Each structure stands twice: as structure tokens, then as C-alpha cells.
Amino acid sequence: MKSQEGAAALTDDEIILLVNSKDIPAYNLEASLGDPTRGVGIRRRLLMPLLPMKDALDTLPYTNYDYSLVTGACCENVIGFMPIPVGVAGPLDLDGKKYQVPMATTEGCLVASTNRGCRALSSSGGVRSFILSDGMTRGPVVRLTSAKRASEVKHWLEDVDNYALVKDSFDATSRFARLTKLHINVAGRLLYIRFQAKTGDAMGMNMLSKGTEQALNKLSEFFSDIEILSLSGNFCTDKKPAAINWIEGRGKSVVCEATVPGSIVTTLLKTTVHSLVELNTSKNLIGSAMAGSIGGFNAHAANIVTAIFIACGQDPAQNVGSSNCITLMEPSGPDGKDLYISCTMPSIEVGTVGGGTVLRPQAACLDMLGVRGANKETPGENSSRLAQVVCATVMAGELSLMSALAAGHLVRSHLKHNRSSVNLAPCAPN
């Protein structure tokens, strides 16, 4: 078509004919029509004959949604949106401020259990949290002509003056990205360089990619035989289990702690301090070690991380690294009748600008926490606060689930809250 106006004036049937004849790309319907909702509707009509059940899309909604925020940013070939229940856990008393935490999930009992943990922590004086480090990473792989040459580049980068040259090139690509560290490893003639940088309130992967590319170009000026194989060499490491994230950290590294009086443990959590401490050691520490876990020394951190990520417009796939957590419990107080609990999470990958945070429902959930957008006074403060909320809510979830396990209540609570008597997806007839 020559103009958007011409396409917009055609009927839906005429548009479908033009898509089938390759005159209008199916992926570009929104732009071609100037009407995103109509474009999505036509794409659904194109898709339906290809599906095993012709009414498969009937209950997938697509109207009354602002697709202008999606196109070119969040999703392609859009056919609708997925409504997910959003519950709230709270108040979560964190660093002297109370939060109502949004959680998007279809797992019954999760929000109720986390809410109980929040109540126990708030009744105990609240949670204290601390940012240990802040730095998103990108780890490209480059190839040299020999292992000797790769080692020479490694030593060159470790020189303070040379690092400064690379840092200047990296930092020049963004107002916010600031290179803070290089972690370099060699495998044969392959060189892996893990760039770590602060990225303000953005999660930061795009900033890291841009800065890393510019830094590698600067490196090529000094080593003409360097061959850039990939901007990501899996040394970052993004969306994959990796010891480097567990040990070195990625994104925000956070620790939370609280002391729960023994009376709260017995009356609200229905267990004992001794039982919790013993179970935490045998399950979260020894059990995870027996399983060969990397960063999985917890009961169910990923449950809470994923629910908050979906609600707040984060990348759900990054729950892989963001759920790294070690939960520790020990007796506390003069007579050891209270419970000291901490959660340490070295790689929470979050941002309050960009990505899914621009979508209105997700922005509303960030508004619930008071962290939407960039913090103009202290860049990075909003994303750091979100990470602290994530860690503290994980601790609430840990406390409640471990108490249910210690008291033998887990099966009973899931039978009550996590069973559906309605079969919404019957099997297709033979």
C-alpha cells in the first residue's frame, strides 16, 4: 500500500486479502492501519483458521488496551493480552516504611502465605535492608590469534591506565551507565570480558550492550587482531543459572534481616523457633547442597520474585538469576527464644524505567510501591528500593512457608487455597 490512509479506508476482508498476497506485512498491521486495536483484531482473524480449535481465541481479550505502549517496545505479532490475577501482600514494614506489595500469580495460597509472613515481620518491628552492590553486567566473547595473545589482552585490560581508556569509551555512550569493574577470563584463545556498570533506575541491559560495544571498538584500536564473536558470550550471565552471578552478583545485591519474637512464632506462625532453625538447616542448607544447587538455598524465593516481576513490569525470565537467595535462621535473644532470620540475594535484576514498566497496569503496581520512573534526586534509588522490597517480601514468604512446613500445615493450606473445582480447559474431543 502507498499510504496508511489508503489501508485504513479498506474493509477488514480487503486487508486480509492484501496480507495473504504479501502486499501488507502481517507484522505491520498496526502501523499500516493507524489503528492498533483493529490491526490486532485482523491478525486474530488471520490466525484463527490455522489453529486446531477455531474458537481458541474467544476468551483471550484484545480490546480496551493501549497498544501504543506495546508496539516497538514490548511485544510483536500481538493477538491480545493475558489478564493475570493480582493480589496484595502487606503491610510490609521495611526500613520504617509500610508497603503494600502487588503480586501477579495463579498459584493459590502464595499471596495469603506471603501476607502472613508480612504480618509476622511487621508485628516484630519490621525488616531492615541493605544494598551491598549495584551493577548490571554484559560479558562478550572475543577471539585472538593465540592463547598468548589472549593473555596479553587480559593483562593490558588489568592495567589501571588502560582500564581508564576503556571506561571513558564505555561511559560516553550514556548519561547514566558508568563502568565500575571488569572481570576477565581466558579459555584457550578465547577472551571473556564481564563489563559491570551502574545504570541508574533502568535494569540496564541495553545500556550495557551499547557501552560494551563501544568499549570493544576502543580495544580493537590497540589489538587489531581481536575478533568479536558475540556481544554476549554467556559470561554475563543473563537468564541462565550461573555461579558467577551467585558469587560476584548482578544487578542489585541485597540483604534483609529481622528478629521475630518467640511469641509471634508460636501464636501467629504456629510453630517453634527450634523447629524453624532445624528445618532451615536440613532443608534450605543441607538439602540444597545435596541437590548441587547454585543459589537455591531457600524454600521458594522464585515464587515471590516472579509474582512481583510480572506485576511490576520486570522481565519474568530474569527470575532465574534474581531468585538466587540464601535464607538463614538462628535462635536469638538472651535465652534463644526469638528467631533471627535473613535473606541474602546477590543478583536481583530490576528497573523502574523502560521495558514493561511503561505499560499502564504494571506502572500502577510500581505506583503502589512509590517507585515508578526515574528518581530525579538520586538516580538509581527507585530501582534499588524495588530490589529491597523484593528481598524483604521473599523473606516474608520464606518465613511463612517454612513455618507451614514445620507445623505440617502445607498440604492443608494448599487443599484449601490452591484447588479449582472448575475445569476451564476440557480436553478436545477425539
Buried (B, 14 or more C-beta within 10 A) or exposed (E): BEEEEEBBEBEEEEBBEBBEEEEBEBBBBBBBBEBBBBBBBBBBBBBBEEEEEEEBBEEEEBEEBEBEBBBEEBEEEBBBBEEEEBBBBBBBBBBEEEBEBBBBBEBBBBBBBBBBBBBBBBBBEBBBBEBEBBBBBBBBBBBBEEBEBBBBBBEBBEEEEBBEBBBEBBBEBBEBBBBEBBBBBBEEBBBBBBBBBBBBBBBBBBBBBBBBBBBBEBBBEEBEEBBBEEBBBBBBBBBEBBEBBBEBBBBBBBBBBBBBBBEBBEEBBBBBBBBBBEBBBEBBBEBBEEEEBBBBBBBBBBBBBBBBBBBBBBBBBBBBBBBBBBBBBBBBEEEBBBBBBBBBBBBBBBBBBBBBBBBEBBBBBBEBBEBBBBBEEEBBBBBBBBBBBBBBBBBBBBBBBBBBBBBEBBEEBBEEBEEEEEEEEEEEEE
